[in-house]
């Protein structure tokens, strides 16, 4: 699932090309993709003719603010990612006119939503598993939407201080990896970056939150900022389905220290070999030497 760095990359890339354009048409072959709307035709009617103001992020959600006080919310879920280019529909299949990744990468060929724009280009959603969620909502009422209202703070916001982080964990229970991934505690961190953060901080993923000392909390706090910013600079992690709007891969998978590296030597050179365990059905990767339980 795209996490904060991947969503931030998409938002950054789309903000270079979408603002100022108008929506000319909308197509989909998967009506269940559209949520909080009576049907696809109502959704399409709400979008056509609207002007795009800006693209922004809240947690893992992409928000596209439109004229007439409306906002498109897109959550890409497991395998969804937004693409920007030119496609033609032939025999029910969208084929890219642009050579390279948009046309040739198989991960970019599961297109279930296409928004045609006033500059002759299109914004498309490719989603192999078809779990992504798209809806349109009044901009001024976004804070009433459950999806956003219950999110925790953004870990890259200036307001996310160490004291704020410590308060969030205060009185918390459960394993630290699960806590970092809980979107109602901290928004945007998932399986990849929780592993990478805990590896950086030297904390075992099974450590109980209430048993972590303040000096260790500071290490985790610093690691959150460091890892997420590093991943954003690398344009996200494309080990799985995520791709940039250009169709190209991010490069963080080339920089990973622990995620999906079971059996490899720890990059800290401590003699450890990366191990994998399961926590409530999710995998966790760690070094048993510098991340002792």
C-alpha positions, 0 to 999 in steps of 0.5 A: 500500500502506498504510504506517506512518502509515495502519496507525498510524491504523487501529490508533488508531481501532480501539483506541477501539472493539474492546477488550472486545468478543467475536467472534460470527461470521466470514465470508469469500468468499476462503479464500486470504486466510487464511494458516497455517491448514488451512482457513477453518473452522479459522480461524473456530473459533479466533476465535469466542468470543474476547475482543479485548484490544487492537489494535497495530502492528508495521511495516505489520502490524496485530495484534489480541490475543485471549483464550486467548493468540491474536493475529490478524495482518493485513497489508493489502498493496496495496489492503486496509483495515479498516472498522468498521460495520454491513453486511447480506449480500444476494445475496452482497454486503455493503451498509452500513447506515451512510450516508456513506463506508462505503456510498457510497465505491467503495473500501469495497465490496470486502469479503472478510472480516467479523468480527461482534462482540458489540455488533452491529457488524462489522469488515470487510476491503475489498480490491480486489486480494485480496492482503491476508493474515490469520492467527491465531497464538499471541501468545507465539510472534509473535517466531518468525514470519518476517513479524515476526522479520525486520523492522527497527526502528520509526522512531518508537520511542524506541530509534530514535536517530540512532546506531541509524539510522547503524548500520543504514546503516553498510556498506549498499549500494544507493540510499537510496530502496530502503534506506528501503523495505527492511522488514528495515532500517527497518519501515513506510516505503514508496513514498509516505513515502520520496519525501516524506522524501528531498524534505524532507531534500534527498537524491536518491533515487539517492544511494548509501547509502555516499556519504551524509555524516553531516550528510546522514544527520542530515537524513534521520533528522530528516525520517523523524520529521517526515514520518511524524508529520505523516502520522499527524496527517493520518490517512494518505494516501488518494490510492489505496485506503486508508481509515480504519475509518470509511470516510473518507479520510485527508488527507495527500494534500492535504499531499504535497510530491513523491509523484505530483506529476510536472511540478509546481513544487517547493514549496520555491520553488527553481525546480525541477519535480518529476521521476519516475524508476524504481528497480527497477520502483518510481517515485521523485519528486524535485526536481532542484534541491534534490535533486541526485544 
